[in-house]
Every structure is written in C-alpha cells, then in structure tokens.
Amino acid sequence: MAVAGADRLSATLSIPASLTGVLVLGLGTSLPELLVSGLAAARGAPGLAIGNVVGSNIQNILLVLGAVSLLRPLSGLSGNLRLDAAALSLLTGVAAVVLADGALSSWEALPLAGTACTWLGLTLAVAKRNPGPPPDDQADGLPLPAVAAQSVLGLGMTLIGAELVVRAALATAGSLGLASSLLGLTVVALGTSLPEFATTAAAAVRGRSGMAVGNVVGSNIYNLGLVLPVTAFGPPPAESSPTWGPHLAVMALATLALLPTLVFTRRLGRAQGVLLLLGLIGWLWIVPP
C-alpha cells in the first residue's frame, strides 16, 4: 500500500520515484526508529536509543539492500542520488565524531539536524527545478479521508508498539544483565528495520528500483539527522556510556560500500548483495558488543 501510494504521488507531482522513496517512504519507515529511540531516551536509556539508530542504519544497508538485491537486482536507478550520497556520507562522518565519547549532547545534535535540513531543502529545490517523468503506471489510491484515517490509526499502533518494544528491551536487559545498547544494536534495530525491508522489497517487486534504494537511503538520513538528535534531549543516562567506535566503523564501511551504486554504477546486483550480507554476518560475528 505504501509503495502504491508513493507511485500515485510520483505520478501526481511528476517527480522521480527515487525522490518519493527518499522523501516520503524514507520518512515513513523511519517512524518506528523515531518513536522507539525517543521513548528510550525519555526513559534515561540513551544506549538503547543510539544503538537502535546505529544498528538500524547498518541493517538497512547490509541486510535490507543485501537481501533484496540478492532476490532481485536493482538497476536503472535514477534521481538525485549523488546529493543523497553526499548527505548520507556527511551525516555518517559527523555521527562518528560526535559519538566518539559514547554520548550525544544537545549541542552535538545541532550539526546532524542542520545537515539533514540542508539536504532536505536542496532536494526539494532540485525537484522543483527538474521534475522527472511520471511512472509508466499509476496506482489506484484510496480517497483522502480514508488515507488520513489509516495514517492516524497506523501512527497510534506504531506508538503503542514502540512503547512495548522499549519496555521489553529494558526488562530483558535488566533480567539478563545485558547492556541495553547491545539489544538496541541488534534485536531492537532489526525490529525497527522491518518496515524498510517490507517497503524496499515491495518496491523492487514492482520494478521501482529507484524507490527501493531511495527508501533505504532516505531512512538512514532521517535516522541520523532526525532520530539521533532527538535522543540528545533525554534525562541523564541511567547507565555508563557504551563504546560505539567499532559499530560506527561498520556503519561507515556499509555506507562506503553503497556509494559506488549511488554515484557511479546506478545498479545493485546479486554479487553486491552477497557481499553486503557477508558484511552483516561479519559484523555480528566479529565486532564485540
């Protein structure tokens, strides 16, 4: 339904499907990360909040794009992917710097939010000057009131789900003696990455390769430029700050592995999908929590 709606929006506004994937689907599929990380930060668990963002960005690239491109190669990517690649690379680098000490202050959140806002403004400006052709087929959409009702219902259910995820993660960490950051990086991040996986797979099946890749790229940008800054405004942490260095390095390497596709080849094939999945296995196997 989300991909069909994005197709309809692309046709209505005459903008490339990849742009709709970055701006609309990317924001929508980042909503679980926003709610989970925001609630975790509000409960004094920034390790869980930050771990969810870092783990989600890693899994969006290595797991989601790896698995989807293995099943169906993504080719013929169009749109302003170089700007997206520059924004994602810059945000990843800034995140690595500000999280070097294991925590994120409100002042350190400003460059992340500023970079994301700049990217959003430039993306909208480019789209306005250079509208792309509409898709070949237009999806039948629901009336606007029905769409609005579904959106409100979906938001409410996502909020309830996020609250349950945070409670379960904190309870599990306490009972097993695990750091909440470890659960945030792995299990929680996997759960909040499922919307990206479902949307990316649906877009690939419909032949919307640009929308599929744009969804992941946009989601990762929103995670770093919107979700991560939100975590800086919670109460003082109830646990010591974890060491994010190895995981930030993996996030940077995953982003780096995606750059040739975004900048040069405009294609993500099965061989690349295998390499991305091997990278995921290596991260889970080698990198310590």
N, C-alpha and C positions, 0 to 999 in steps of 0.2 A: 504493500500500500504506500509506503514511504517513497519507494522508487517511482511508482506510477504518479504520485503527486508531484515529485520533482520533475518528471518528464513533462507533466502538464504545465508546471511553472516555467520550464525552459521554453516550451512552445509559446506560451502566452507572452513572455517577456523577450523572446528571440535572443536568448543568451545560451552559450555553450553548456552542454550537460555537465562538463567537468566543473564549471563555475558553480552550478547549482549544487553539485556534490560537495564542493569545498565550503560554500557559504551556508547552505541550508541543511543538508544531510549531516555535514560535519558538526554543526552546532547541535542538531537534534540528538545525534548519537553520543555527544559529549555530556548530555544532561545527567546520565547516571553518575559519571565521574564527578560532576559538579556537586550533586546532592550528597553523594557518599563522602567525598573529601570535605565538603563544607560542614556536614554534620560531625565528622570525625574531629575536625579542627575545633569546632564549638565544644566538643566534649573533652578537650585537652589531650587529644591523641594525634599530634601532627605527624608522627611517624607513619601511622596508618593513612593519613590524608595524603602526604607526599609520596609514600610508597605506592598508593593507588595510581597517582598520576604517572610516575616514572615507569611502573610496571605496565600500565595500560599503553603508554607510548611504545614501549618495547614490544609488547604482544600485538599491538595493532600492525606493526610493520612485519615482524618476524613470523607471527602466527597467522594473522588475518590475510595479509597480502601473500604470504608464502603459500598457505593452503589454497586460497582462491586461484592464484596464478598457476598452481600445480594442476588444479582441476580444469581450468580454462584460461589459457594465456590471454593477457590483457595487452591489446595492441591498438595502434591508431590513436593514441592519446592526444588530445588537443586542449587548447585553453592556455591560460597564462601560468603554466607550470613553473617557469623559471622564477617568477616572483614568489610563488608559493614555496619553492625550494629554498630561495634566499631567506624568506621569513622563518621557515622551519629550522634552517641551519643556524640562523642568528639566535632564535629563541632557545635552541638546544645548547648553544655555547653559553648564553647568559645564564641559563638554569644551572649548568655545570659550575659556573663561577660562584653564583650566589648560594648554592647548596654545598659548597666545599666544606663549610664548618658544620654541616649536618642540620642546620636550621634555616628558616626563612623569616626575615623581619619585614615589617611593612614598607620600609624604605627600599629594601632589596626587591620587593614585588613591583615597584614602580617601573623599572626598565622592561620587565616582562609585559606588563599591561600596556605600556607605551608602544612597544614594538608590535604587539598584536593590533592595537588601534591604528597604527600607521599602515600596517599591511591591509587591514580591512578597508581603510579609506582609499588606498591606492588601487585595490582590487575593484572596488565599486566604480572608481573613476575610469579605470581601463575598460570595464564592462560597458560603461555608458558611452565611451567614445568608439568602441569597437564591438558592437553587438554581433554575436555569432548567429549562424543559421539555426532555425528550429530543428528539432529531431524529425526523423522521417515519419514516425507515427506518434500520435498524441493519445495519451491515456484518458479514458473516461473518468471524470472525477466526481466526487460527492458534492452536493450543494454546500455553500459556505457555512450555514448554521450547523450542519452535520459534522463538517470538518472541525469547527470550533468546539463542539461538544466532545468529539473524540479527543481533541488536544487537551482539553481540561481534564477529562477522565484519565487520559494517559499520564498527565503530569501528576495527578493525585496518586495514582497507582505507583508511579516511579518514586515519589516521595516516601510512600509507605514502605516500598521495597528497600529504599536506601536506608531508612531508619532500622529496619530489621537486619540488613547486612552489617551495619556498624555495630549494633548490639551484639550480634552473633560473633563478629570478628573480635571484639574486645573481650567477650566472655570466653571465647576459645583461647585467645592469647593468655588470659589470666589463668585458666584451668590447666593449660599445658605448659605454662612457663615460657611461652614463646614471645618474642618481640612483635608488637603489632605491626611494625614496619615490614616484617617478613610476610605476614599474611596480606598486607596491602600490596606488596610487590607481586605476589603470586595468585593466591586464590581470589582475593577481592578484585584485583585488576583483571583477572580472567573473566569474572562475572560482569564487570562493567564494560568489558570489551566485546561481549556477545552481541550487543546491538550493532556495533561496527561490522562484526563478522556477518551477521544476517543481512544487513543492508548492502555490504560490499558484494556478497555472494549473489544477492538478488539482482543487483545492477549488472554484474558480469553475465548472468544468465540471460538478461535482456539485451545483451550486446552493448551495454553502456560502460565501456572500459574506462573512459574518462571520468565518469561519475563514480565508478568503483574506487579508483585510485584517489580521486578528489575527496571522497568521503573520509578516507584514512588520513590523508594529508591535512585536511581541514580539522578533523577531530584532534590530531596531535597538536596543531597550532592552538586551538582553543584550550586544550588541556594545559599547555604551558603558559599561554597568555591570559587566560581567564580563570581556569580552575586553580592552578597553582598559586596565583596571587591571593585568591580567596582564603587559602589555608593560612596566610600570614596574619590574619586578624582574629585568631582564636585566643583563648586564655593561655597562660604559661603552660608548657608541657608537663605532663604528669610522669614522664619517663625521660631518661637521658637520650640525647640526640644520637641517632644511628650514623654509621659511616656510609655515605651514599656513593663514594668515589667509584667503586667497581661497577655499580649499576648505571651510574651516569655515563661511564665509559662505554658500556654496552649500548645504551640509548644513543650515544653519539655515533658509534660504529654502525648501528642499524640505520640511522638517518643518512649516514655517509653512503651506505650500500644502496640506498634508494635514489641518491642524487643522479647517477647516470641515466636512470629511467626518466626522471623528471626533466633533465636538462638536455640530454642528447638523443638517446635511442627512442624515447616515447613508446617503449614496449617492455612488458614484464612477462618473460616466458617461463616455461616449466623448469628449465635449468636454474634460473634465478630463484624460482620458488623453492626448489630443493635446497639451495644454499641458504635461503632465509630460514627455512625450518631447521636445518642443521645448526644455524646460529642460535636459534631458540633452545635447542637441546643442549648446546654447549654452555649457554648462559645458565640454564637450570642445573647443569651438572658440575660446572667448574667454579662459577662465581660464588663465593661464600655469602651467606645471608648477613 
